[in-house]
Amino acid sequence: MAIHLTPTELARECGLERRDVIAKCMELGVPIFQGRIDKTLFFASIEDARQARLEPARATA
């Protein structure tokens, strides 16, 4: 099971387009090293961003 994937491979795994994976990496600060992305770091960064987006909504409710 590979952990470091190309943007195309990662896009297949998470159901996004390749360019969206690259855009998310840029947005979230996930490094692309030698054309590969750490899958664990990518998914953890997306989850952290989702949690950060939801927390202010909970504070106002």
C-alpha positions, 0 to 999 in steps of 0.5 A: 500500500503506497503512501506517497502518490502522484496527484493523479493517483490521489485524485482517483482515491479521493474522487477529485480531479487532478487539478483539484488535488493540486489546488488543495495542496497549495491551499492547505500547504501540503508539499508535493515532493518530486511529484508525489504527495503524502496521502496521510498528510493530505487527508489529515489536512483536509480533515483539519480544514473541515473541522476548523470550518465547522467549529465557528458554526458550533460556537454561534449555535 
